[in-house]
Amino acid sequence: MASLIQRPRRLRHTAALREMVRETRLDPSNLIYPLFACPGEGIRKEISSMPGVFNLSIDELVKECAEARGLGISSI
């Protein structure tokens, strides 16, 4: 019975064909970078419940946005 099951892989044979029929593409332009603002200047305070995520003052937000833009992330 197992010999009756066929799984044609003709669309996965080469990298070019796999790229052409790929349904899901992940690109930096698809990402949204969440940032959290707080009043003040020079503030970069870690949020305890979200390690690696910070409350940033406006001057720090501008720097972070420029860096994200440089990486190709356009949605903030």
Contacts in CASP RR format, 6 or more apart in sequence:
PFRMAT RR
TARGET T0000
AUTHOR 0000-0000-0000
METHOD contacts of the structure
MODEL  1
MASLIQRPRRLRHTAALREMVRETRLDPSNLIYPLFACPGEGIRKEISSM
PGVFNLSIDELVKECAEARGLGISSI
10 17 0 8 1.000
11 17 0 8 1.000
11 18 0 8 1.000
11 21 0 8 1.000
12 18 0 8 1.000
28 71 0 8 1.000
28 72 0 8 1.000
28 73 0 8 1.000
29 72 0 8 1.000
29 73 0 8 1.000
29 74 0 8 1.000
29 75 0 8 1.000
31 73 0 8 1.000
31 75 0 8 1.000
32 73 0 8 1.000
32 75 0 8 1.000
32 76 0 8 1.000
33 68 0 8 1.000
33 73 0 8 1.000
33 75 0 8 1.000
33 76 0 8 1.000
34 53 0 8 1.000
34 76 0 8 1.000
35 56 0 8 1.000
35 61 0 8 1.000
35 64 0 8 1.000
35 65 0 8 1.000
35 76 0 8 1.000
36 47 0 8 1.000
36 53 0 8 1.000
36 54 0 8 1.000
36 55 0 8 1.000
36 56 0 8 1.000
37 55 0 8 1.000
37 56 0 8 1.000
37 57 0 8 1.000
37 58 0 8 1.000
37 61 0 8 1.000
38 45 0 8 1.000
38 55 0 8 1.000
38 56 0 8 1.000
38 57 0 8 1.000
39 57 0 8 1.000
40 57 0 8 1.000
40 58 0 8 1.000
41 57 0 8 1.000
41 58 0 8 1.000
41 59 0 8 1.000
42 57 0 8 1.000
42 59 0 8 1.000
42 60 0 8 1.000
43 55 0 8 1.000
43 56 0 8 1.000
43 57 0 8 1.000
43 60 0 8 1.000
44 54 0 8 1.000
44 55 0 8 1.000
44 56 0 8 1.000
44 57 0 8 1.000
44 60 0 8 1.000
45 54 0 8 1.000
45 55 0 8 1.000
46 52 0 8 1.000
46 53 0 8 1.000
46 54 0 8 1.000
46 55 0 8 1.000
47 53 0 8 1.000
47 54 0 8 1.000
47 55 0 8 1.000
54 60 0 8 1.000
56 64 0 8 1.000
65 76 0 8 1.000
68 76 0 8 1.000
END
